[in-house]
Amino acid sequence: MISVFRAAAWAAAWLLVAELAAEASQRRKKQQEEEITQTLELPPEPPLAVAAEPARLGFLHAPLSTRGLLSQQTRDALRALLQNARGARFVRIRAYVAGTGDLRRVQAIVSETFADRKMPLPVLTVVQVGGLPVEGAQIQMEAAVEQRKPSGAGVVFASVSSQTPEDTFARLAKTIEESGAQMDAAASLVCGVTSPDLLEPARRAALEAFPRTIPVLFQLQRLPAEPAVACQASAMLPEPAPGGVRRLPAAVALSVPKVIFTGAQLAFRYEESDARLAFQRLERTLQQAGSSLKSAVVLNVYPLSRQLADLAARVRAEFVDPLHPPVGLVAPYEGLPSMDGAFALEAVALPAAGK
């Protein structure tokens, strides 16, 4: 009888031990899952600056999409750019976002996409615009890539703005012709207009001036302003620029071993000291990359108002070379990826002497 009770007691004890072991195993498994969840790495931040060889540059843009909302359209645009790049290294991506989507999602998706593919991140500029030519489209992307082989002898960056599409593109065509560049299918043409009524006239004028280049068009701000069309063009040089750097009134032609692209540097708040701090940050970024704002050949400003554009212009004079000022556009945009943002700065610069 006693042996029966002992056997039952041992069985009960073993059962209790097994249950305790199972519970402990479940706790360890849950703890491991929680630790894995808590230690997931955030997507990497885009670099502040990237160097590239001008002769190997190429330019791409993604077709507009109306499928889904901002996140889906951003992924679609990136997929199109990656397919068209054919293995080229991405140097810079600029995203023009319409609508009320969170602009910070664009950077997150770009970082995730490049990290998943184990590709080096490009510098990034994201701004909000007033509208795109296709209803329902929320993002337009344009990219500069460095190709495996040279596609020319150098590159030209040109910036022109005027009150009418016809005058803007006539001046831009003359500038491109004087620079010696060729506006072909691999060139970039990015234009903002101040009114939706100017989108179609600008498209027609662009195709008439540059029939082999598809323009990237958008409305700068939602509320129409005085008529204006602001355009930037990037095109390849078939022949080297004399002396390596040739400056024109609205363009710069480069046949140098290397140039440095920066992403957008935001200025926060609206005092002159705040604007100066943004230029100082951009100066440090360029210095770390072996350059400076004195060596900038392109400097674009993305302000949220004409008053902020004037503020940036006043401070800009303290940092750039007055004898060789950079080309670039200053046009008011709808928004930036921060509620406190006042304007954004973006540069292309030559390496400093001896670097």
Legacy VTK file of the C-alpha trace (Angstrom):
# vtk DataFile Version 3.0
C-alpha trace
ASCII
DATASET POLYDATA
POINTS 355 float
0.000 0.000 0.000
2.850 2.346 0.996
4.626 1.705 -2.318
1.492 2.678 -4.194
1.330 6.016 -2.364
5.057 6.577 -2.981
4.610 5.919 -6.677
1.694 8.368 -6.828
3.705 10.989 -4.939
6.680 10.591 -7.261
4.392 10.852 -10.285
2.796 14.023 -8.927
6.223 15.479 -8.204
7.523 14.721 -11.705
4.349 16.229 -13.200
4.858 19.418 -11.159
8.499 19.607 -12.222
7.502 19.166 -15.875
4.876 21.912 -15.627
7.339 24.279 -13.956
9.935 23.498 -16.628
7.384 24.156 -19.396
6.372 27.476 -17.825
10.025 28.493 -17.466
10.654 27.583 -21.112
7.669 29.657 -22.214
8.882 32.623 -20.132
12.372 32.377 -21.661
10.909 32.199 -25.173
8.669 35.220 -24.543
11.575 37.164 -23.058
13.746 36.362 -26.084
10.980 37.485 -28.442
10.599 40.739 -26.509
14.351 41.312 -26.567
14.454 40.717 -30.321
11.579 43.184 -30.795
13.252 45.791 -28.620
16.640 45.581 -30.345
15.506 45.909 -33.962
17.816 48.359 -35.689
16.423 51.586 -37.079
16.971 52.273 -40.789
20.282 54.066 -41.406
20.250 57.826 -41.864
21.105 59.141 -45.348
24.636 60.548 -45.569
25.159 64.292 -45.335
27.405 64.369 -48.420
28.418 62.057 -51.275
31.218 62.484 -53.811
30.851 61.516 -57.480
32.715 61.788 -60.770
30.984 64.319 -63.084
31.829 62.419 -66.289
29.976 59.354 -64.991
26.811 61.101 -63.841
23.372 60.270 -65.165
19.914 61.524 -64.257
16.656 59.643 -63.792
13.104 60.388 -62.753
10.283 58.085 -61.751
6.920 58.190 -63.552
4.009 59.576 -61.565
1.740 57.010 -59.918
-1.772 57.269 -58.494
-1.774 53.847 -56.845
-2.300 53.969 -53.090
-1.175 56.727 -50.777
2.230 58.321 -50.169
4.011 55.220 -48.801
2.907 53.012 -51.692
3.720 55.647 -54.299
7.146 56.226 -52.730
7.949 52.513 -52.966
6.703 52.416 -56.569
8.876 55.413 -57.475
11.954 53.875 -55.854
11.346 50.581 -57.630
11.207 52.396 -60.978
14.397 54.353 -60.246
16.283 51.227 -59.181
15.227 49.368 -62.313
16.243 52.233 -64.595
19.572 52.738 -62.799
20.826 49.318 -64.008
23.328 48.939 -61.235
24.553 52.541 -61.145
25.331 54.013 -57.721
22.771 56.498 -56.450
24.311 59.852 -55.522
21.295 62.039 -54.799
17.522 61.639 -54.636
15.159 64.601 -54.568
11.515 63.989 -53.693
8.727 66.491 -54.368
5.692 65.544 -52.274
2.134 66.793 -52.818
-0.775 66.341 -50.423
-0.856 65.984 -46.655
1.269 62.856 -46.187
4.074 62.808 -43.624
7.244 63.841 -45.454
9.344 61.925 -42.908
7.956 58.664 -44.296
9.822 59.305 -47.532
13.216 59.276 -45.808
12.281 56.161 -43.806
11.210 54.269 -46.924
14.295 55.345 -48.903
16.542 54.182 -46.047
14.700 50.870 -45.658
14.770 50.171 -49.389
18.497 50.780 -49.800
19.344 48.944 -46.556
17.308 45.899 -47.634
19.211 45.806 -50.927
22.542 46.421 -49.153
23.152 49.467 -51.347
24.903 52.671 -50.220
22.436 55.432 -49.419
22.395 58.630 -51.502
21.984 62.113 -50.074
18.323 63.080 -49.866
16.229 66.212 -50.253
12.491 66.082 -49.496
10.201 69.093 -49.933
6.450 69.544 -50.102
5.011 71.150 -53.228
1.599 72.613 -53.960
0.581 70.033 -56.548
1.606 67.599 -59.284
0.329 67.445 -62.876
-1.635 64.187 -62.323
-4.592 64.126 -59.936
-4.008 61.611 -57.148
-0.209 61.595 -57.565
1.544 62.394 -54.285
5.259 62.163 -55.069
7.689 62.874 -57.889
11.261 61.591 -57.563
14.381 62.654 -59.450
17.810 61.073 -58.985
21.452 61.599 -59.897
23.438 58.374 -60.317
27.080 57.544 -60.931
27.369 55.060 -63.776
30.051 52.419 -64.223
31.450 54.070 -67.349
31.761 57.746 -68.352
28.755 59.089 -70.240
30.472 62.295 -71.307
33.364 64.616 -70.539
31.657 66.378 -67.653
28.391 67.896 -66.518
26.543 71.220 -66.659
24.239 72.566 -63.955
21.958 75.415 -65.055
19.242 77.408 -63.273
16.824 79.883 -64.879
13.593 81.531 -63.760
11.256 83.961 -65.465
7.617 85.052 -65.530
6.500 82.977 -68.519
7.224 79.424 -69.695
8.275 80.653 -73.127
10.854 83.086 -71.768
12.127 80.610 -69.155
12.795 77.835 -71.645
14.169 80.180 -74.317
16.715 81.463 -71.793
17.468 77.968 -70.529
17.966 76.639 -74.070
20.390 79.488 -74.813
22.292 78.781 -71.591
22.584 75.071 -72.355
23.749 75.811 -75.896
26.410 78.248 -74.665
27.641 75.719 -72.108
28.151 73.072 -74.791
25.928 70.507 -73.072
23.357 68.264 -74.716
19.819 67.916 -73.350
19.010 64.310 -74.218
17.013 61.517 -72.598
19.636 61.205 -69.835
19.448 64.887 -68.865
17.455 66.285 -65.958
14.894 69.072 -66.224
13.062 70.015 -63.005
10.636 72.953 -63.037
8.289 74.526 -60.528
5.459 76.906 -61.441
3.473 79.298 -59.276
0.014 78.417 -60.606
-1.715 75.238 -61.832
-2.618 77.132 -65.002
1.087 77.212 -65.891
1.667 73.446 -65.705
0.453 72.595 -69.209
2.034 75.662 -70.917
5.300 74.831 -69.151
5.125 71.214 -70.325
4.568 72.288 -73.945
7.349 74.879 -73.822
9.751 72.376 -72.258
9.105 69.759 -74.925
9.467 72.335 -77.669
12.824 73.519 -76.306
14.109 70.072 -75.317
12.169 67.420 -77.262
14.388 64.546 -76.016
14.092 65.379 -72.303
11.024 64.597 -70.198
10.447 67.430 -67.695
9.624 66.999 -64.014
6.897 69.564 -63.288
5.075 70.643 -60.152
3.252 73.579 -58.616
5.479 75.223 -56.001
2.779 76.238 -53.504
-0.947 75.532 -53.225
-2.025 79.153 -53.359
-1.340 80.719 -56.773
1.182 83.573 -56.774
2.523 85.983 -59.353
3.327 84.087 -62.577
6.767 82.516 -62.499
8.529 79.406 -63.799
11.741 78.252 -62.088
13.807 75.506 -63.755
16.976 73.542 -63.162
18.718 71.489 -65.813
21.568 68.992 -65.551
23.160 67.648 -68.728
26.325 65.959 -69.910
29.201 67.660 -71.746
30.437 65.932 -74.917
33.715 67.888 -74.694
35.710 68.908 -71.603
35.082 72.335 -70.117
38.069 74.667 -70.668
40.143 74.709 -67.516
37.921 72.120 -65.892
35.420 74.709 -64.617
33.608 77.114 -66.901
31.199 79.607 -65.335
28.341 81.238 -67.205
25.762 83.725 -65.854
23.187 80.982 -65.199
25.231 77.773 -65.423
28.475 76.061 -64.517
30.242 73.459 -66.688
32.463 70.953 -64.886
35.134 68.586 -66.174
36.836 67.793 -62.878
37.679 64.501 -61.172
35.116 64.878 -58.393
32.182 66.935 -57.105
30.397 66.713 -53.767
26.610 66.577 -53.398
24.874 67.375 -50.121
21.384 66.538 -48.973
18.981 69.115 -47.577
20.161 71.029 -44.508
17.174 72.509 -42.670
17.043 75.944 -41.081
14.775 76.102 -38.037
12.829 79.182 -36.899
12.963 82.591 -38.453
15.722 84.795 -37.050
18.898 85.748 -38.862
20.932 83.810 -36.288
18.857 80.693 -37.064
19.531 81.086 -40.774
23.244 81.559 -40.121
23.307 78.360 -38.053
21.918 76.391 -41.038
24.660 77.733 -43.306
27.248 76.893 -40.645
25.952 73.311 -40.458
26.163 72.989 -44.236
29.679 74.440 -44.108
30.725 71.785 -41.581
29.208 69.059 -43.741
31.208 70.231 -46.750
34.403 70.621 -44.723
34.103 67.041 -43.497
33.779 66.000 -47.162
36.868 68.008 -48.150
35.162 71.140 -49.460
33.432 74.334 -48.298
30.704 76.764 -49.302
33.415 78.945 -50.886
33.836 76.074 -53.377
30.101 75.596 -54.011
29.096 75.663 -57.691
25.377 75.059 -57.032
23.409 76.244 -54.001
19.651 75.738 -53.952
17.413 77.279 -51.310
13.955 75.897 -50.521
12.210 78.612 -48.453
8.581 78.589 -47.292
7.979 82.249 -48.155
9.489 85.139 -50.071
10.495 86.769 -46.765
12.452 83.651 -45.763
14.056 83.611 -49.206
15.280 87.160 -48.595
16.567 86.126 -45.161
18.533 83.231 -46.666
19.929 85.512 -49.383
21.254 88.002 -46.814
23.058 85.311 -44.838
24.243 83.448 -47.955
26.507 86.342 -48.899
28.633 85.683 -45.775
29.530 82.147 -46.863
29.894 81.949 -50.661
32.702 83.237 -52.877
31.591 86.701 -54.077
33.846 86.471 -57.150
32.454 83.065 -58.161
28.954 82.777 -56.686
27.160 79.442 -57.165
24.218 79.059 -59.511
20.941 77.791 -58.099
17.287 78.526 -57.502
15.481 80.256 -54.655
11.729 79.672 -54.937
9.088 79.359 -52.160
7.831 75.815 -51.529
4.836 74.499 -49.622
6.549 72.646 -46.779
9.553 70.830 -45.293
9.952 67.619 -43.256
9.810 69.598 -39.965
7.102 71.811 -38.500
9.810 74.261 -37.365
11.561 74.325 -40.746
11.983 77.720 -42.374
14.060 76.811 -45.408
16.380 74.064 -46.657
19.801 74.301 -48.301
21.335 71.926 -50.837
24.741 72.237 -52.499
27.057 70.834 -55.134
30.663 71.772 -54.469
34.183 71.260 -55.756
36.791 69.750 -53.453
38.780 72.430 -51.673
42.247 73.208 -53.026
44.656 70.414 -52.166
41.903 68.005 -51.092
LINES 1 356
355 0 1 2 3 4 5 6 7 8 9 10 11 12 13 14 15 16 17 18 19 20 21 22 23 24 25 26 27 28 29 30 31 32 33 34 35 36 37 38 39 40 41 42 43 44 45 46 47 48 49 50 51 52 53 54 55 56 57 58 59 60 61 62 63 64 65 66 67 68 69 70 71 72 73 74 75 76 77 78 79 80 81 82 83 84 85 86 87 88 89 90 91 92 93 94 95 96 97 98 99 100 101 102 103 104 105 106 107 108 109 110 111 112 113 114 115 116 117 118 119 120 121 122 123 124 125 126 127 128 129 130 131 132 133 134 135 136 137 138 139 140 141 142 143 144 145 146 147 148 149 150 151 152 153 154 155 156 157 158 159 160 161 162 163 164 165 166 167 168 169 170 171 172 173 174 175 176 177 178 179 180 181 182 183 184 185 186 187 188 189 190 191 192 193 194 195 196 197 198 199 200 201 202 203 204 205 206 207 208 209 210 211 212 213 214 215 216 217 218 219 220 221 222 223 224 225 226 227 228 229 230 231 232 233 234 235 236 237 238 239 240 241 242 243 244 245 246 247 248 249 250 251 252 253 254 255 256 257 258 259 260 261 262 263 264 265 266 267 268 269 270 271 272 273 274 275 276 277 278 279 280 281 282 283 284 285 286 287 288 289 290 291 292 293 294 295 296 297 298 299 300 301 302 303 304 305 306 307 308 309 310 311 312 313 314 315 316 317 318 319 320 321 322 323 324 325 326 327 328 329 330 331 332 333 334 335 336 337 338 339 340 341 342 343 344 345 346 347 348 349 350 351 352 353 354
